[in-house]
Amino acid sequence: MAVTGPVPVRVDAVGKAGLLGLVDHATGEGWSLQAVCEVLKISRRRVERWQARRTDLADRKPGGVAVNGLLDDEVQQILAVFNEWGERDRSHRRLAHRGSYVGRFWASPSTVRRVLIESDKHFRPLPRPVRGERKPFPDWASYKPNSLWIYDTTHFTRCGAKVLIIEDLVSRKWLTHLVSSEETTTQVQAAFTTALESEGLLKEALARAATGRVDPDADDGLTPLLLAVSDNGSQMIATGTRRFMALVAIAQHFGRPSTPTDQAWIESLNGTLKTEWPHLLAITDPAVLRAELDRIQIEYNTVRLHSSIGYVTPDDEHQGRGEAIRAARRKGLHDAHQRRLAHHRQRRNNQIHNHRPDPPGVD
């Protein structure tokens, strides 16, 4: 075996056997062990350690044994407590405290987790509750403006304000908003009264409610004026809100609990409001926030093009101009396409004509 440099930190069993052979040969020729180690550039302590275990020179795992390692009986207690309490505790953290609680073992949660993994023991997670199907809108609710309204409350924490916003689900028009420090049925009633009045529906709602009991499931011609969609917030399901909605002939539709996607339209408006106008989040005065929301509402409804309604403004869609604008764009795209085709075809024909040679005999 040739040694051309220092012995590396890790040496396999074959290398150790070769080095010990060199050491034995040199010491047999009269060399001291220290002199041999200096020539081989290896620690004498390493050589002596290898000599002490000549029959087992395989490379061992570094680190040795932890002085605070678990004892065998502790490992057995951890596994026993897992078998007894695993279905109830369902967590290595809770099981670690369970062990000391019942006086069986004392170990950290990470240690308990390592023991369970090494023993191939795993907690069985609780089955997730089955999410119910989304309740469809009633048949009488036509998909046109002022038929489906959706509302929700979003928070502006810097000024401690809650803003209730009502949106037309079909046209995406931001109908109204109310800034307050509370979330109660009072805010819901005030906001809907304002929205009904601004859309010219308040008199009709009161007149329809005065004709009798409004039952959306009854085939009596007294269908509600519109459908109000919301989540299951306390102010939405409050008795006062239900009475008010019945008074103004508005039916309610609630999404599934803990399922914000059932109210995706209003959630999108809230997210857009805070994303495209981030300065609202820094306002600390509710009066300033109210003024800014009034200004942004006009811009949102009359200037900002809304992607979900074909890139027209919510006011265009609400007033019935949306389809005409979309049709005009389709016609404009078609006309522009035809104009480009005609231009390039004419240009190509002219180039071909100019480069065509004259026929023979033409002066």
C-alpha positions in Angstrom: 0.0 0.0 0.0 1.4 3.4 -1.0 0.8 6.5 1.2 1.3 9.7 -0.8 -0.4 12.2 1.6 -2.1 12.7 5.0 -4.6 10.0 5.9 -8.1 11.4 5.4 -10.6 11.9 8.2 -12.7 8.9 7.2 -11.1 5.6 6.2 -12.9 2.5 5.2 -12.1 -1.0 6.6 -9.8 -1.9 3.7 -7.7 1.3 4.2 -7.5 0.7 7.9 -6.3 -2.8 7.4 -3.6 -1.7 4.9 -2.4 1.0 7.3 -2.2 -1.4 10.1 -0.2 -3.8 7.9 2.4 -1.0 7.2 2.5 -0.2 10.9 3.1 -3.9 11.9 5.8 -4.3 9.2 7.6 -1.1 10.3 7.5 -2.0 14.0 8.7 -5.5 13.2 11.8 -3.9 11.6 12.5 -2.0 14.8 10.6 1.3 14.2 8.8 2.8 17.1 5.1 3.3 16.8 5.5 7.1 17.1 8.0 7.2 14.3 5.8 5.2 12.0 2.8 7.5 12.7 4.9 10.6 11.9 6.0 9.1 8.6 2.4 8.1 7.7 1.1 11.5 9.0 -1.5 9.9 11.1 -2.5 10.3 14.8 -1.0 7.6 17.0 -4.3 7.6 18.9 -6.1 6.6 15.8 -3.7 3.7 15.1 -4.0 2.4 18.7 -7.8 2.6 18.5 -7.7 0.6 15.2 -5.4 -2.0 16.8 -7.8 -2.4 19.7 -10.5 -3.5 17.3 -8.7 -5.3 14.5 -11.6 -7.7 14.1 -14.1 -4.9 13.4 -12.6 -2.1 11.3 -15.8 -1.1 9.6 -16.4 2.7 9.7 -18.8 3.5 12.6 -21.4 6.2 12.8 -19.9 9.3 14.2 -21.0 10.8 17.5 -21.2 7.9 19.7 -24.1 7.5 22.1 -26.0 10.5 23.5 -25.5 10.8 27.2 -29.2 11.7 27.6 -30.5 9.1 25.2 -33.7 7.3 26.0 -33.5 4.0 28.0 -35.0 0.9 26.6 -37.8 0.9 29.1 -38.7 4.5 28.2 -39.0 3.6 24.6 -41.3 0.7 25.5 -43.4 3.1 27.6 -43.7 5.6 24.8 -44.9 2.8 22.4 -47.3 1.5 25.1 -48.8 4.9 25.7 -49.2 5.4 21.9 -51.1 2.1 21.6 -53.4 3.2 24.5 -53.9 6.9 23.8 -52.9 7.4 20.1 -56.4 7.3 18.8 -57.5 10.0 21.2 -54.5 12.3 21.4 -53.6 12.1 17.7 -50.5 14.2 18.2 -46.9 13.5 19.3 -47.0 16.8 21.3 -50.1 15.8 23.1 -48.8 12.2 23.6 -45.5 13.5 25.2 -47.6 15.4 27.8 -49.9 12.4 28.2 -46.9 10.3 29.2 -46.0 12.6 32.1 -49.6 13.2 32.9 -50.2 9.5 33.6 -46.7 9.1 35.1 -45.3 6.6 32.4 -42.5 8.5 30.8 -40.9 12.0 30.6 -39.7 13.0 27.2 -39.9 16.0 24.8 -42.4 16.0 21.9 -39.5 15.8 19.3 -38.1 12.7 21.1 -41.5 11.0 21.1 -41.9 11.8 17.4 -38.5 10.3 16.6 -39.3 7.1 18.6 -42.7 6.7 16.8 -41.1 7.2 13.3 -38.3 4.7 14.1 -41.0 2.2 15.2 -43.2 2.9 12.1 -46.0 4.2 14.3 -48.3 6.9 12.9 -51.3 8.8 14.0 -54.4 8.4 12.0 -55.9 11.8 11.2 -59.5 12.6 11.9 -61.7 12.3 8.8 -62.5 15.7 7.3 -66.2 16.6 7.5 -68.0 16.2 4.2 -68.6 19.6 2.6 -72.2 20.0 1.5 -73.1 20.9 -2.0 -73.6 24.5 -2.7 -77.2 25.5 -2.5 -78.4 26.8 -5.9 -80.2 30.1 -6.3 -84.0 29.8 -6.4 -85.7 29.6 -9.8 -87.5 32.9 -9.5 -84.2 34.8 -9.3 -83.5 35.9 -12.8 -79.9 36.6 -13.9 -80.2 40.2 -14.6 -79.3 43.5 -12.8 -81.2 44.2 -9.6 -82.2 40.6 -9.2 -79.2 39.3 -7.2 -77.4 41.4 -4.7 -74.5 40.2 -2.6 -73.0 41.9 0.5 -70.3 41.5 3.0 -68.3 43.5 5.6 -64.6 44.2 5.2 -62.3 45.7 7.9 -59.9 48.6 7.8 -57.9 48.1 11.0 -55.9 51.3 11.0 -58.9 53.4 11.6 -61.0 50.7 13.3 -63.7 50.8 10.7 -65.9 48.2 9.2 -67.3 48.8 5.8 -70.4 47.0 4.6 -70.5 46.9 0.8 -73.5 45.8 -1.4 -72.8 44.7 -5.0 -75.0 43.7 -7.8 -73.9 40.1 -8.5 -74.9 40.3 -12.2 -73.5 43.6 -13.3 -70.8 43.8 -10.6 -71.9 47.4 -9.8 -70.9 48.7 -6.4 -74.3 49.8 -5.2 -73.5 51.3 -1.8 -71.3 51.1 1.3 -71.6 52.0 4.9 -68.7 52.8 7.2 -69.2 52.1 10.8 -67.4 50.9 14.0 -69.9 48.0 14.4 -71.2 45.0 12.6 -74.9 44.6 13.5 -78.3 44.4 11.9 -78.5 48.1 12.0 -75.8 48.6 9.4 -77.4 45.9 7.2 -80.8 47.7 7.3 -79.3 51.1 6.7 -77.2 49.9 3.8 -80.0 48.1 2.1 -82.4 51.0 2.5 -79.9 53.3 0.8 -79.3 50.8 -2.0 -83.0 50.2 -2.7 -83.6 54.0 -2.7 -80.7 54.7 -5.1 -81.8 52.0 -7.5 -85.5 53.2 -7.4 -86.7 50.0 -5.8 -87.7 51.1 -2.3 -91.3 52.0 -3.1 -91.8 48.8 -5.1 -90.4 46.7 -2.3 -92.7 48.3 0.3 -95.7 47.9 -2.0 -94.9 44.3 -2.7 -94.4 43.5 1.0 -97.7 45.2 1.9 -99.7 42.9 -0.3 -99.1 40.0 2.1 -96.6 37.4 3.2 -93.7 37.0 0.8 -93.0 33.3 0.3 -90.4 32.5 -2.4 -91.6 28.8 -2.4 -95.3 29.7 -2.8 -96.9 29.8 -6.2 -98.9 32.9 -5.5 -97.2 35.5 -7.6 -95.8 37.2 -4.6 -92.2 36.4 -5.4 -89.5 38.5 -3.6 -88.2 41.6 -5.3 -84.6 40.3 -5.3 -82.3 37.8 -3.6 -79.6 39.0 -1.0 -76.6 36.6 -1.0 -74.3 36.6 2.0 -72.3 34.4 4.4 -73.4 33.3 7.8 -72.2 36.3 9.7 -74.1 37.1 12.9 -75.5 40.4 11.4 -76.7 38.5 8.3 -78.6 35.8 10.2 -79.9 38.0 13.0 -83.6 38.1 13.6 -83.7 41.8 13.0 -82.1 41.4 9.6 -84.6 38.6 8.7 -87.5 40.8 9.7 -86.2 43.7 7.7 -85.6 41.7 4.6 -89.2 40.3 4.8 -90.5 43.8 5.2 -88.9 45.0 2.0 -89.6 41.8 0.1 -86.0 40.6 -0.1 -85.2 36.9 0.2 -82.0 35.7 1.7 -79.5 33.1 0.5 -76.6 32.0 2.7 -73.4 30.3 1.6 -71.9 27.2 3.2 -70.1 27.8 6.5 -66.4 28.4 6.2 -66.6 28.5 2.4 -65.8 32.0 1.2 -65.8 30.9 -2.4 -69.6 30.8 -2.2 -69.4 34.6 -1.9 -66.6 34.9 -4.4 -68.1 38.0 -6.1 -68.0 40.3 -3.1 -64.8 38.8 -1.8 -63.2 39.7 -5.2 -64.5 43.3 -4.8 -63.0 43.6 -1.3 -59.7 42.2 -2.5 -59.6 44.5 -5.5 -60.4 47.5 -3.3 -57.4 46.9 -1.0 -55.1 45.9 -3.8 -55.7 48.6 -6.4 -56.2 51.4 -3.8 -53.7 50.4 -1.0 -53.7 53.8 0.5 -57.0 53.0 2.1 -55.2 50.6 4.5 -53.1 53.5 5.9 -56.1 55.9 6.6 -56.7 56.4 10.3 -59.7 58.8 10.2 -63.1 57.1 9.4 -64.3 60.4 7.8 -61.4 60.4 5.4 -62.0 56.7 4.6 -65.7 57.4 3.9 -64.8 60.3 1.5 -62.2 58.1 -0.3 -64.7 55.3 -0.7 -67.2 57.6 -2.1 -64.7 58.7 -4.7 -63.4 55.2 -5.5 -67.0 53.9 -5.9 -67.6 56.3 -8.8 -64.3 55.3 -10.4 -65.0 51.6 -9.9 -68.4 51.8 -11.4 -67.8 54.2 -14.3 -64.1 54.0 -15.3 -62.6 50.7 -14.3 -63.1 47.9 -16.9 -64.3 44.7 -15.2 -62.9 41.5 -16.6 -65.7 39.2 -15.5 -68.3 41.1 -17.5 -66.4 41.4 -20.7 -64.2 44.4 -20.0 -66.9 47.0 -19.7 -67.7 49.1 -16.7 -70.2 47.9 -14.1 -72.3 50.9 -14.8 -72.4 50.0 -18.5 -73.5 46.4 -17.7 -76.0 47.6 -15.1 -77.6 50.1 -17.5 -77.8 47.5 -20.3 -75.1 49.0 -22.5 -72.6 46.1 -21.9 -73.7 43.8 -24.7 -73.7 46.6 -27.3 -70.2 47.6 -26.3 -69.0 44.0 -26.5 -70.7 43.6 -29.9 -69.1 46.8 -31.2 -65.7 45.5 -30.2 -66.3 42.2 -32.0 -67.3 44.1 -35.1 -64.3 46.4 -34.8 -62.0 43.5 -34.5 -63.5 41.9 -37.6 -63.4 45.1 -39.6 -59.8 45.7 -38.6 -58.9 42.2 -39.6 -60.5 42.6 -43.1 -58.8 45.9 -43.6 -55.4 44.5 -42.8 -56.0 41.6 -45.2 -57.0 43.9 -48.0 -54.0 46.2 -47.4 -51.4 43.4 -47.4 -52.9 41.5 -50.3 -53.0 44.7 -52.4 -49.4 45.4 -51.4 -48.3 41.9 -52.3 -50.1 42.1 -55.7 -48.4 45.4 -56.5 -45.0 43.9 -55.7 -45.6 40.9 -57.9 -46.7 43.1 -60.8 -43.7 45.4 -60.6 -41.3 42.6 -60.6 -42.9 40.7 -63.5 -40.8 40.9 -66.7 -42.4 42.4 -69.8 -43.6 40.0 -72.5 -41.4 39.5 -75.6 -41.9 42.1 -78.4 -42.9 44.9 -76.0 -40.8 48.0 -76.4 
